[in-house]
Each structure stands twice: as C-alpha cells, then as structure tokens.
Amino acid sequence: MRLFGLTLILSISLSQTVQISVDRNRLEEGELITLSIEVSGSKDFAQVDMSQIKKDFEILSGPGQQTNIQWINGSMTSTKTLTWTISPKMNGALSIPGIYGTVDGKTFRGKPIQVHVKKNSESTDNSVFIVAEVDKEKAYLGEQITVSFKLYKNVNMSIEPFQVPEFSGFWVEDLYTPQRVQYRNVTLQGVKYQVANLGQKALFPIPSTQHIIPQLKVKAQIEMKKKNRRRDPFFDPFFDSFLTQTKTKVLNTEKIKINIIPFPDPKPFDFSGAVGSFTISAKTDRDTAKVNEGFTFTISMVGTGNLGLFSIPEIKFPDALEAFPPTDNFEKDTFRDDLTGTQTWEYILIPRRAGNLTIPRVQMSYFDPKSRQWQRTQTNPIEIPILPGDSDLTHASGLTKREVELLGEDIRFIHTKSVEFVGNNKEKSKVAIFIYLGSMLIFVSPFFITKITGHRLSTSEGRQIRGALKTGLRELKKSEDDLFEIASRAFYIYMKNKLTLPTHNLDPASVESHLNNRISKDSMVNVLDLLKACDAGKYAPGGVEREANILNEMASIIKQIDREIS
C-alpha cells in the first residue's frame, strides 16, 4: 500500500503513465524503504539511472520485476513495476532525487521525494547487532589480517541471505563460511547473548591508496513487542504472539581502517613479496635421466603466510637443460585460522647433452612479521647424471609418459612400448624408414619454424592457453558439496590458463581488470554478476536460488568468454 502524498504520477503519452512512489517517507534509522517505478500501458519495463540516489541511499536489492495484466470491460491493461529496497546512509532530512529514465523510447523525470530519518527511539541496538572483529589494525603489506563477522542477539529474529562486501586493497582467502547460522550462548559485559559466526576471512593488504575493511550489511527480521500494551496479570501468555510485530532492520558493522607498516630497509634483492614463515625445498622425479628425455623438477614452499601471492626468483638453468615455464599449485591446510599450506612450482626439464648436470640452488628472502626481520630460505643444489639417449626408434622423441601428459593431446599418439612389425623384411624397412622420417619431422620442424617466424611452437605456455577451456570445464565436473565454490574456482582456473596468469587466486575485481577491453560490456556484466552470485551463495547462510543451475551457467559463461578472447 502506498502512502498518500508519496506517489508521483507522470503522463508521458495519452496511454502511458509512470508512477514513482515509496512505501514510507518517515522512518527510524535502520529501517528500509521500498522504491517503486510503475509503468502502465507500456510494452517494456522502464530503463532508469539509479546512480543519482547513491549519495544518501544504499541500494540493497533490486530491481525486482512484476507484470500485472487486467481486463476491464473487454480492454486489457498492462502494468510493469520495478522495485528496489534502499537504506538511508544517515539520519535527518534526505531527498530521493528526481529519477530520470526512458520507457518505449520516451523520456521521463520525476520530482524529488523527501524522506525523514530519525534516531532509534527503542533500545533494539543492544538487542541485535553485528560486529567485525580483527586480530590487528596495523599490518605489513602481505601480512595476514583475520576478520570475523559475528551476530549477537537476545531477541527472536532471523536474517536474510547476504553478500560479503568486496575488500578493495586486500587479497582475500576464505577461512570459514557456515552452511547455516549456528548460535552459542555468551555473556558480554554482563548481558547474555546468543552469538553466531557469519564468516571468517584472511585479508592480505596489497599496494593500494587505502586499506579499509568495509561495512557488512545484513537485513534482519526482528520480533518486537507492540507498543502501548496494557499489562494484565490474568492475560494468557499464549496470546503474546498476537501482540508482537516484526520489523525489518539493516544491521551493519563499522568500517575498520588498517594502517600499513613499512618494511625495514634495506630490502633483500631476492624479495618478491613473501610475508610469513616459510621453508623451501626442491626435488626431481628421478635420480638419472637420458638425453631428450624429460623429467620433472619441483620446488615446494611450505609455511604460513601469503602463499599464492608471490613468485619465486628466476632460475638460471644450465644451457644443456631446456626448461618449460612452470605450473603452480597451492594446497591449503584446512581448519586453520592462519593461511597455511604448500605452494609448488613444477618445471619440465629436457636435457640436450649427456654428462653430469647441476641444478643450482634456489634462494628466496621473506619478511617474518612476528620477528619483524628479514629471513632467507634456500634449497640445496641437485646433481643429476645425464646418460646418452636410446637408439631405439620408438624413443627417438625422448618424451616420458609424465611429459606426454603435461604437454597435451597433440602428441598423445607417441607410443611408450616397443612396436612390433608384421610382414617381410622389405616391408619392415619401409615402415621403419617412414616412422623415422615422421618422428624426425615432428621433432625438428618446430626448430626451423621458430627460426623463420620468430615464434616458438607448442611451448607449455601455448598448450596451457589452448587447453584453458577444457581445463575450466573439467573443473566443473568435480564432486564437492559447495557448488558455488566449484563454479567460481573453475572460472578462476580458466582465467589463469587462458591469460597465463601466475596464480588462479583471483576475485571479481581482478577478473574485471584482466578482461577489461577484451570482452563485450554485456559479457563483463554477466560474468561479474555470476561471480558475485557465487560469493553470495558461499557466504549467505541457506544458499541462494541459483544453486541448482550455477554449474550450467558457469559453463556457458566460460564458453562465451573463450569465444570472445580467442
């Protein structure tokens, strides 16, 4: 029901009218306003610019769409309505500016609507509230800050699904996301409450102009006693429910500013951003190798800190070793408040000459925020004997099974077992010569093409790019409980491979930055909307309605993005 005097009706043609209204213009802080734009006699919904109202109001949801069709005396009347839920940012006299929009090619502009917000007259602030708790308000760049969002209540209430805000100026890792809200009893300053953990995040400051933990806003339905109830000692408590009312409130945390502590000078030359406590190690998957036979060299960084946010120094391999760009992987330990795990970098190395080769030590400096000192960790050099290659034609390519798997499907026809020939000796010779020439062509032609064109063919980077779509879609088939986590991780892994990024630890803001001017505006809107829906599904207790189709939606988005940037 619209309150009298809060409705503005604009006639834009003889058959069309636009009605702009709010459900209230006098309210207490924390209460919400429903803003509606209703168009009659139109084929489409109105197109409006809502950025005008963001100065004094925050848009919490919308636009919701509703179409109403009525038949009166044989004539059809169609009404299309858009609704938004908005929240005042401050108390006092506010104004919803005149809203500008178009409908069916015609323009309209409403008049401002005055809104009066007064301070709470009831003591509900102490009955229901949410807080953001941080373990520190001063930190180094890359140092973990743990923030927990907690809901306190001592009245009957419920909350609606909510979305965790974007943490501009921070890299974010999820530590805890509840599947449903669970309460426990606590006493705070002598008052008994029930408290629930709405989520816990690990925040790592990155270079930025400011580092502010934004407000978390949660819409709550709070049960309150009706005013002016007369106390009657003989009144049956059974009827208490008839004397209560439910009010919608927006609960929000306070903004928290994080002050950045500068690193002490001098910075080590091999510092690449690692902050925490780490130990590095290296190994190969075999003790010896043969010429042209690839083997795996793995570097592992184990510890606690901003794993996944730094790179290792460039390694100067011997000239006799051909090295492919590494693939990286981060395995996070669960059930830990601090981000702990193992970051690995895996190289494929192919020796081109026989002899004893030495893979040099890898050293890396990091900053330990607990001791406030620079530390260094390093591997030991690895010596590996390289034997002459086999003369067996079936191994002329020098590729191991492990390498074949990493290089991709384009060379999976190469056999790893001996080939048996059937027929007379002449036929054997012809077949052998054919195989030899074919294998030499496959192995040698990239070298000459590289020399002629200046481009290297079939590098690991190229194979990574070509296989990005397949890898991303394959991630969607993994069976885990949280479908939203699967969907978002699949897209980030696709992005890493497609754009050859150093890590798949991305967020919607970084995705927008990487895809800017590479895809259409509509595709950008769709992918950001879907990623935010995944975040909402992961962080909102009870989930959201899109869960059933989220994997199909993500598969379609990945395919669309791949078509546009290929």
Order of alpha helices (4+ residues) and beta strands (2+ residues): beta-beta-beta-beta-beta-beta-beta-beta-beta-beta-beta-beta-beta-beta-beta-beta-beta-beta-beta-beta-beta-beta-beta-beta-beta-beta-beta-beta-beta-beta-beta-beta-beta-alpha-alpha-alpha-alpha-alpha-alpha-alpha-alpha
